[in-house]
Amino acid sequence: MEKAGDVVDPNKTTEDADPYVLALALHTREKGFDVVVVTNDIVDHLPIRISLATACARLNVDAATPEDFLAEAGIWPTRVDSELESPLA
C-alpha cells in the first residue's frame, strides 16, 4: 500500500478488489510463478486514484489488457480484420 495505495478510490462506499488482485499477484510471484494482471483499468483518475495498470507498474508486476493478453497467447489475432469481432465486445 506504500507504493500503490492510491489504487483505492477513497470515495467508494464498497470494497475495492484492486489491492487484493495486487496482493495475489505479488504472493504468486514470490512463490516462483510468472504473473500477468489482466485489466482494462489503464487510465489514471488523478488526483483520486491510479489505475490498476499503474499500480502494477509501480510494483514491477506485468499487466496487459485483455486483448493484448489474448493476442500474446495466440488466442485472438492482432491484425485488423473487418470480418472479425473482438471476443470481448
Salt bridges, closest charged atoms under 4 A:
ASP6 OD1 - ARG58 NH1 2.76
ASP16 OD1 - LYS12 NZ 2.81
ASP18 OD2 - ARG49 NH2 3.19
ASP41 OD2 - ARG49 NH2 2.64
ASP81 OD2 - ARG79 NH1 2.49
